[in-house]
Amino acid sequence: AFSLDQELREQIIAGRRGHRLQNVSIKLDAVQIQALRKMATLRSIPYQTLIRELVAEGIRRGLRLAG
């Protein structure tokens, strides 16, 4: 079973985690990357920032559902 310390869980859901970034490598379809870049351009942010935002939201959503 997956579990997190309650304080860590609450910080993640509230978006209050620090910004110690770590590199990760993932493979995405070229069409997905193109879509991400266009979405990021519309929001005037770098596409890597958009990817981090989307991943963070997915984690928060998953934790709320599992809660």
DOKELUM-474380 format. One record per residue: residue in one letter; chain; x, y, z of N, C-alpha, C in turn. Coordinates in nm, 3 decimals, always signed. Example, Ala and Ser with C-alpha at 12.3 -4.5 7.8 and 13.67 -1.06 7.14 Angstrom:
2
(pt "a" "A" (+1.319 -0.569 +0.780) (+1.230 -0.450 +0.780) (+1.320 -0.330 +0.780));
(pt "s" "A" (+1.285 -0.225 +0.708) (+1.367 -0.106 +0.714) (+1.290 +0.003 +0.787));
//
This chain:
67
(pt "a" "A" (+0.083 -0.119 +0.000) (+0.000 +0.000 +0.000) (+0.087 +0.125 +0.000));
(pt "f" "A" (+0.044 +0.226 -0.072) (+0.115 +0.352 -0.082) (+0.071 +0.444 +0.030));
(pt "s" "A" (+0.166 +0.503 +0.102) (+0.129 +0.597 +0.206) (+0.234 +0.707 +0.216));
(pt "l" "A" (+0.190 +0.823 +0.257) (+0.277 +0.938 +0.279) (+0.257 +0.988 +0.421));
(pt "d" "A" (+0.360 +1.048 +0.477) (+0.346 +1.119 +0.603) (+0.234 +1.221 +0.586));
(pt "q" "A" (+0.147 +1.233 +0.682) (+0.029 +1.321 +0.670) (+0.068 +1.466 +0.642));
(pt "e" "A" (+0.173 +1.515 +0.707) (+0.216 +1.653 +0.685) (+0.264 +1.672 +0.541));
(pt "l" "A" (+0.343 +1.577 +0.489) (+0.390 +1.584 +0.351) (+0.272 +1.580 +0.255));
(pt "r" "A" (+0.179 +1.492 +0.281) (+0.058 +1.481 +0.198) (-0.017 +1.613 +0.191));
(pt "e" "A" (-0.036 +1.677 +0.307) (-0.109 +1.805 +0.313) (-0.032 +1.914 +0.240));
(pt "q" "A" (+0.102 +1.915 +0.253) (+0.183 +2.015 +0.183) (+0.173 +1.998 +0.032));
(pt "i" "A" (+0.174 +1.874 -0.015) (+0.165 +1.849 -0.159) (+0.029 +1.893 -0.211));
(pt "i" "A" (-0.078 +1.855 -0.141) (-0.213 +1.892 -0.185) (-0.230 +2.044 -0.187));
(pt "a" "A" (-0.173 +2.112 -0.087) (-0.185 +2.258 -0.080) (-0.084 +2.329 -0.171));
(pt "g" "A" (+0.008 +2.254 -0.231) (+0.108 +2.315 -0.319) (+0.213 +2.394 -0.245));
(pt "r" "A" (+0.246 +2.351 -0.122) (+0.341 +2.425 -0.039) (+0.479 +2.359 -0.030));
(pt "r" "A" (+0.514 +2.276 -0.123) (+0.646 +2.211 -0.119) (+0.753 +2.308 -0.169));
(pt "g" "A" (+0.876 +2.289 -0.122) (+0.988 +2.371 -0.166) (+1.022 +2.345 -0.312));
(pt "h" "A" (+1.112 +2.422 -0.365) (+1.145 +2.412 -0.507) (+1.284 +2.354 -0.530));
(pt "r" "A" (+1.317 +2.248 -0.458) (+1.442 +2.178 -0.487) (+1.414 +2.088 -0.606));
(pt "l" "A" (+1.462 +2.129 -0.721) (+1.432 +2.055 -0.843) (+1.537 +1.949 -0.870));
(pt "q" "A" (+1.492 +1.839 -0.927) (+1.581 +1.729 -0.963) (+1.551 +1.691 -1.107));
(pt "n" "A" (+1.656 +1.667 -1.183) (+1.637 +1.629 -1.323) (+1.577 +1.490 -1.334));
(pt "v" "A" (+1.490 +1.474 -1.433) (+1.431 +1.344 -1.463) (+1.421 +1.334 -1.615));
(pt "s" "A" (+1.432 +1.215 -1.665) (+1.425 +1.195 -1.809) (+1.302 +1.109 -1.840));
(pt "i" "A" (+1.217 +1.159 -1.929) (+1.101 +1.081 -1.973) (+1.092 +1.089 -2.125));
(pt "k" "A" (+1.030 +0.990 -2.182) (+1.010 +0.991 -2.327) (+0.865 +1.026 -2.355));
(pt "l" "A" (+0.846 +1.126 -2.439) (+0.713 +1.168 -2.480) (+0.703 +1.161 -2.631));
(pt "d" "A" (+0.584 +1.141 -2.679) (+0.558 +1.142 -2.822) (+0.582 +1.283 -2.875));
(pt "a" "A" (+0.634 +1.293 -2.995) (+0.664 +1.424 -3.055) (+0.540 +1.513 -3.061));
(pt "v" "A" (+0.424 +1.455 -3.085) (+0.300 +1.533 -3.091) (+0.266 +1.589 -2.953));
(pt "q" "A" (+0.292 +1.511 -2.848) (+0.268 +1.559 -2.712) (+0.358 +1.678 -2.681));
(pt "i" "A" (+0.484 +1.669 -2.720) (+0.578 +1.779 -2.694) (+0.535 +1.904 -2.770));
(pt "q" "A" (+0.493 +1.886 -2.894) (+0.447 +2.000 -2.973) (+0.325 +2.065 -2.908));
(pt "a" "A" (+0.233 +1.984 -2.860) (+0.113 +2.037 -2.794) (+0.152 +2.111 -2.665));
(pt "l" "A" (+0.243 +2.052 -2.587) (+0.288 +2.117 -2.464) (+0.353 +2.252 -2.492));
(pt "r" "A" (+0.435 +2.257 -2.597) (+0.502 +2.383 -2.631) (+0.402 +2.490 -2.674));
(pt "k" "A" (+0.301 +2.450 -2.750) (+0.198 +2.546 -2.791) (+0.118 +2.595 -2.671));
(pt "m" "A" (+0.080 +2.502 -2.583) (+0.006 +2.540 -2.463) (+0.088 +2.636 -2.377));
(pt "a" "A" (+0.217 +2.606 -2.361) (+0.305 +2.690 -2.281) (+0.320 +2.829 -2.343));
(pt "t" "A" (+0.331 +2.833 -2.475) (+0.343 +2.961 -2.545) (+0.219 +3.047 -2.520));
(pt "l" "A" (+0.102 +2.985 -2.524) (-0.022 +3.059 -2.499) (-0.026 +3.116 -2.357));
(pt "r" "A" (+0.040 +3.048 -2.265) (+0.044 +3.094 -2.125) (+0.169 +3.177 -2.095));
(pt "s" "A" (+0.255 +3.196 -2.195) (+0.380 +3.272 -2.182) (+0.471 +3.217 -2.073));
(pt "i" "A" (+0.483 +3.084 -2.069) (+0.574 +3.018 -1.976) (+0.656 +2.914 -2.051));
(pt "p" "A" (+0.772 +2.877 -1.999) (+0.850 +2.770 -2.063) (+0.773 +2.637 -2.057));
(pt "y" "A" (+0.791 +2.553 -2.159) (+0.714 +2.429 -2.161) (+0.753 +2.335 -2.049));
(pt "q" "A" (+0.879 +2.341 -2.001) (+0.917 +2.257 -1.888) (+0.840 +2.297 -1.762));
(pt "t" "A" (+0.816 +2.425 -1.746) (+0.737 +2.473 -1.632) (+0.594 +2.421 -1.642));
(pt "l" "A" (+0.538 +2.424 -1.761) (+0.404 +2.370 -1.781) (+0.399 +2.222 -1.746));
(pt "i" "A" (+0.499 +2.146 -1.789) (+0.503 +2.003 -1.757) (+0.506 +1.983 -1.606));
(pt "r" "A" (+0.590 +2.061 -1.534) (+0.595 +2.050 -1.387) (+0.459 +2.081 -1.326));
(pt "e" "A" (+0.392 +2.185 -1.376) (+0.260 +2.221 -1.324) (+0.159 +2.108 -1.346));
(pt "l" "A" (+0.161 +2.049 -1.465) (+0.068 +1.940 -1.496) (+0.095 +1.817 -1.410));
(pt "v" "A" (+0.222 +1.784 -1.391) (+0.256 +1.670 -1.307) (+0.214 +1.696 -1.162));
(pt "a" "A" (+0.242 +1.816 -1.112) (+0.205 +1.851 -0.974) (+0.054 +1.840 -0.955));
(pt "e" "A" (-0.024 +1.891 -1.051) (-0.169 +1.884 -1.040) (-0.217 +1.739 -1.043));
(pt "g" "A" (-0.156 +1.657 -1.127) (-0.192 +1.515 -1.130) (-0.164 +1.445 -0.998));
(pt "i" "A" (-0.052 +1.479 -0.936) (-0.019 +1.421 -0.805) (-0.120 +1.465 -0.701));
(pt "r" "A" (-0.150 +1.595 -0.697) (-0.249 +1.645 -0.599) (-0.385 +1.579 -0.619));
(pt "r" "A" (-0.428 +1.567 -0.744) (-0.556 +1.502 -0.774) (-0.555 +1.357 -0.728));
(pt "g" "A" (-0.446 +1.287 -0.755) (-0.435 +1.148 -0.713) (-0.438 +1.132 -0.563));
(pt "l" "A" (-0.372 +1.223 -0.492) (-0.372 +1.215 -0.346) (-0.509 +1.245 -0.289));
(pt "r" "A" (-0.581 +1.340 -0.349) (-0.717 +1.370 -0.302) (-0.809 +1.250 -0.321));
(pt "l" "A" (-0.797 +1.185 -0.436) (-0.881 +1.067 -0.464) (-0.847 +0.951 -0.373));
(pt "a" "A" (-0.718 +0.936 -0.339) (-0.676 +0.825 -0.255) (-0.704 +0.852 -0.108));
(pt "g" "A" (-0.731 +0.981 -0.075) (-0.745 +1.026 +0.063) (-0.860 +0.972 +0.136));
//
